[in-house]
Amino acid sequence: MSNLDVLISGSGIAGSVFAFWLLRAYPNAKITIVERDASLRLTGASVDIRSSAVDIITWMGLEPTIRNQTTNEQGVQFVDANGKGVATLEASGRSDIQSFTSEYEIFRGALAKIFIDPIIDHVTTIFDESVDDFEQHDDGVVVTFAKSKEKKTYDLLVAADGLRSKIRGAMLNTTPEEQIQGEGAHAAYFTIKQDLLQGGRLAQWYNAPNGRVIFLRPDPDPAGRTRGNLINLTTNRELETRQKLDNALRQGNESYMTLMDDLFHDAGWLAPEVLQGMHESDDFYCSLFGRVRSPKLQDGRVVLLGDAGYATPGIGTSLAITGGYVLAGELMKHSGDVQMALKGYEEVMAPLVHGLPSAAAGMQWFNPQTWWGIRIRNMILGSVTGLRLDKLAMLAASALGYTEKKASMPEYPWPAEAS
């Protein structure tokens, strides 16, 4: 079936990568992207690209463009309340073994634009709209749009609508929240309109007691800016604070900023400057660090892609890129047989995502709740990095052939790119 009629819900990274590869396989495919925002959302915090996703961006011919637009972050420096560095984890300078800072550290908005630019003239986009409901039939899926109430039939509905995917909830006959597993972390992201890092290319990470983190990342904008992150980590014994954070998330940005003022006003270091920058920012948003582990990734002619199916803090962008590639590859492999292709997609992606461990325990260890815990953590990190044991470990892993684990993917017979 070369004339596939596909609806993608969500104009983010996962949907754009899928559309790119589907058009490679089926140049005549009819692709519609519906986006609930009024325009493309080209903002967001720093994301990175790892593992199999590095190969995929190379096959797309986009690796040089992505590399050219990275943040040029050179690593992460942990600092104390006086701003003194206590440990530095440098970037590895390699794509096969990466440290906390990736070789492809890039702002989400820049990456989303890179992915959608090659396809934007070959797809139909509908903004300020979303999928309200759908009904499956043997020959297609009938979608009802939320605002226009229009009904249209498609061969395939791709849910690339994020962590709280409404389509996932409808597919599983649950609320979207039922598949979200909290990692005990909430975060606010925003651009500060001054360079608090004073030209430095190292990100700076500061911990205050009670699970408070101020994380500042460099922004290459010549005007002089800083990317701010306020992170709150809560244990299962701090349900009151966690509930406050959840409530503020539901109530919106203003409520969340007010809570950040309350929680961080006495955090120390650059807290006053960061909070001021938060209020002056134009791109504030907040979210839960949550994993999605759906019991299934497809049903009939509906499929979950990216965060809608397998949100994973730390590697969610790489999984979205991989998922988009695999989904298009399976549709080509099965000659457009949608239901067989979706089963093949699930067979590849489900073992990969279900085998990934939760990051919750690691985040709690790395971000102690007490001053003494923070001091011990700093001593350990300072010793490891001071003796360059982190660098030695990477060199040893490379010499022994240990690199980042890649997904086991079929080889798809992609047609040559049209000249």
N, C-alpha and C positions, 0 to 999 in steps of 0.2 A: 504494500500500500504506500505509494510514493506521495499521495496527496493527503497526508495526515492533517486533521484539523484539531489543534491542541490549544487548550486554555491553561496558561500558567498564572496562578494566583501569587503575586509578589514579584517585584522588579529588582530584587536583590541579587547577590552573587550566585546563589545556587541556580535560580531560574535562568539567568543570563548565560551561564556556562552550559546549561542543558540546551538552551536555544541555539547557541553557537554550534555545538556538535550535531544537533538534530538537523540543522541546515546543511552541515557538511554531508550528512548521510542522505538527506532528502531535501534538495534545494527547492522543491516545489511545495514543501510543507507549509500549511497555513497556521501561523502561530499568533495567538493573541495573548498579551500580558495585561492583566488587570491589577491595578495598584490603588490601595485605599488612600494614599496621600495624594495631594493635588499636583505633585510633580515628582520626578525622580529624587529619592532621598540620597543625596551625595555628601552626607556628613557621617560622623562616627569616630570612634576611638581607633587606636592602632590595632591592626590585626596582623597575622603572619601566615606564611605558607610553608608547609613542611611535608616530608615524606612523599607519597605518590603524587600529591598535588604539584610538587616541583616539576615532575616529569610532564604532567598534563599542561601546565602553562607553557612549557617548552614546546610541546607538540602543537599548541595553539599559535605559536609564533609570537607570544606576548611576553616572554621572559625578559628580553632586553628593556621593553617599555616599563614593566613592573619594577625591575631593578633600578631603572633611572628615576623612578618616583618614590623610592623608599625614603624613610625618615632619616637615614644616615645615623641612626642610634648606634652607639659603639658598645653598649653594655648597660648594666644596672649597678649603681652604687648605693649601698645601704648607708644611711647617715643617722647620726644621733641628734638629740634635741638642739645642739649647737651648729648643726649642719656639717659636722666633721665626718668624713668618710671612714667607715669601720670595715668595709669589705666591698670588693668590686668583682662582679661576674661579667667578664668581657665577652663580646660576640666571638664566635669561633672562627669567622672568616670562611666558613664552608657551608655548603648546602646539604651535605649528606650526614653531618653530625653538627647539630645546632644547639646553642645554649639558650638561656632564657630569652635573649634578644636574637631574633631570627635574621638570617641574611636577607629575608624578604619582609621586613617590618614596614608596613605601609598603612596609611590611614584608610579606613573602610570606604569612605566616599571616593577617594582616588581609585581604589581597586574596583569598586562598583562601576565607575565610569569607564575604566579600561575594558572591562568585560562587556558592557552594553554597547559601547561605540561601534564595534564591528557588526552588530545585528540590528541596531535601532531602525535602519531604513528598510529592513526585511521583515519586520513584525508589525502588528497592530497594537498600539498601546491605548489603554483606557484608564484614565486617572480619576481620582476621587470616587472610586467605586470598589466594590468587593463582592465576593460570592456569599450569598445569603443561604442557599440550600442547593441540593442536587438530588437527582433521582436517576438511578441506573437502569438501563435497558440493554437488551442483547446487542443492539447495533449502535449504542452510544450512551453518553451521559448528559442528561438535561440539567442545565445550570440555571438557577434563578439569581439574578443580580439584586443586590440589597437596595440600591436607591432607585434605579429605573424600573425594577420589578420585571424587566424583560427576561424571557426564557430563551435559551439558545442550546443547541445540541452540539456536542463535541465528541471526537473519538477518544479523547484522553483529557482528564483533569489532573493537573500537577499542583499539589499543595506545597508551595514554597513560601508560605505565609507565616513562618517564624515560630518562636517558642510557644506562643499561645494560639496555635493554629486552630481556627474555628472549623476548618475542613477536617482536621484530625479528629476533633471531638465528634463531628457528625458521622464520620466513617466508622468510628468505634462505638457510637451511640453512648458517649460519655460527655462530661464537661472537658474542655481542653486542659484544665489544671490537673486532672487525674493522672496524666502521664509525666508531669513535671516533678523531678526529684530535686529538692533544694540541696545546695552544697554548703549551706550555712554562711553565705556571703551575699551582700548587696553592694552595688556600686553606682556611683554617679560619675558622669563623664562630661567634660566641657573644655572649651578653649579659653585660656587666659590671655588677655590682650597685652601682655608684657612678658619679657623673657626672664622668668625667675631663675633659670639655670645659667644666666649670664654668658650665653654663647657656648656652654658646655654641650658635648654630644653624648654624655652619659645620662641616662635616666636616673632619678634619685627616689629612693624608697625609704620612707620613715614610718616607724611603728610607735604608736602610743598605747598605753594600757587600755584594757577593755575592747580589744579587737579593732582598734582604729588605725587605718592606714592612709597616709598621704603619699600618692605616687605621681611624680611629675615626669613627663616625657618630653624630649626635645621636638620642636616643630621647625622645619627648615624654612618656613616663610620668612623672607627678608625683613618684613615689618617688625619681627621680634615677638614671638608668641610662645606659649607653653601649653601642652596638653595636660589638663588636670584630671586626676582620678581620686575620689574619696571612696574608700572601701571599708565596709563594716563586716567583721566576722563574728558570728555568734555561735556559741555552743548550745547543746540541747538543754543546758541549765539556765540559759538566758532567754527564755521564751517571751518575756515581757518586751525586751528590746527588739527581738525578732518580729514580734507582732506589730510594734510601732513602725518598723521599717516596711513591713508588708502593707500596713494601712496607708502609709504615706505614698507608697508606689501606686496603690489603687486611686488615691485622691489626686495624683498628678504632680507636675514639676514644682509648683509653688509650695505645696505641702512638703515635698521631699526636701527642698532647699531650706525651709524653715527648720526641719528636723536636723539637717546637717549643721546649721548654725548652733543648734542646741547641743549636739553631740561633739562637735569639733572646736568650739570656741576656746577651750582650755587644753587643746591637744599639744600645743607647743610647736616648735620649729617655725615654719612659714604658714601656720594655720590662718592667721588674720588675712594675709595677702591672698591666700588661696580662696578663702570664703568670699572675699571681696570680688576676686576674679570670677568666681562662680556666679555671683549676682549680676555681673556685667557681661556675662557671656551671651552669645546669640544661638548657641547650639546645645544647650544643656539637655541631657536625657539621663534616665536612671533605669536600672534593671536588676533583676535577680540573677545571680550566678546559678543557673539551673540546668540540669540534664534532662533530656527527653529520651525515654526508652519505651517506644511504642511496641505493643505485643505483635503488631504486624505493620509492614510498610506499604502494603497495597491491598486493594480490594476491588476486584472487577476491573473498572476503567479509571480508578482513582489511585493516586500514588503520593506518598509523602517524600519530600525532598529537602535535604539540608536540615536546618533547625527544627522544622515541622516534624521530622521523623527521628532525628538523632542529635539534637543540640548537645554539645560537649564543650564546656569551658576549656579554653587553651588551644584546642585544635578544631573548633567548629568550622572555621573558614576552610581549612584543608579538607574536611569531610564533605563540605558543601560542594567544593570543586570536584572532588572524586565522585560524589554521587551524581552530579550532573553529567559527567563524562560516561559513567557506567550506564545510566538510564538511557541516554541516546544510543550508546553502543549496543545495548540489548534490543532496542527497537530496530536497529539495523540488522542485527544478527538474526532476529526472528521475522525479518521482512515485513515489518509493520504490524505483525500480529500483537495487538496491544496486551492482551491478557497473558500470553506466553512471555512477552518481553518483561512485564511487571514481575512475574514470578522469577524470571532470571535475575532481574535487578535485586530483588529481595534475597535471593540465594547468595549473591555476591556481597551485598552491603550488611545484611543482618549479622553474620558471624564477625565481621570487622568491628561494628559498633558495639555489639554486646560483649565483646572481649575486652573492651577498654575499661580500666578501673576508674572508680570515682576519685576525684581530686580533693574531696573534702578533708580527709585525714592529713594529706600533705599540706594543704593550705593552713590548717590549724597548727600543725607543727612549725611551719615556716613563719607563722605570725602569732607569737605567744600573747597571752592575755594580760600578763603581769610585767612589771618593770624588771624583776629578776629573771623572768623567762626571756625577755628581750635581750638582756645583757648576756645571758648564756648563749643565746642564738648568735649574737654578734661576735662573741669570742670564738665560737666554732667556725663561723663563716670567715672571720678574719684570719684564723689559723690556716684554714684550707686554702684560701686565696693567696694569703701571704707566702705560703710555701709552694704556690702554683700547682697544688695537687689537682685542681679542677682541669688545668691545661694538660697535666700529665695523664689524667684519666682519658681525656679525649684523644691524645696521641696514642695511648695504648689501645684504645678501642679501634682506632683507625688501622693501626698496625696488625691487629688481630682480625680485621675484616668486619668488625661490628659497626654498622651504620643504622640510621633510623629505619624502623620497621616499615615496610611498604605493603600496601594492600595486594592481595593475590587476585589479579584481574585477568579476565580473558583477553586474548589479542583480537581486537576488532579490525576487520578488513576495510578501513576507511578509504573512500575514494580519494584520488588526488585532489588537492585544493585547486579550484578553478583559477585560471590566470587572469 
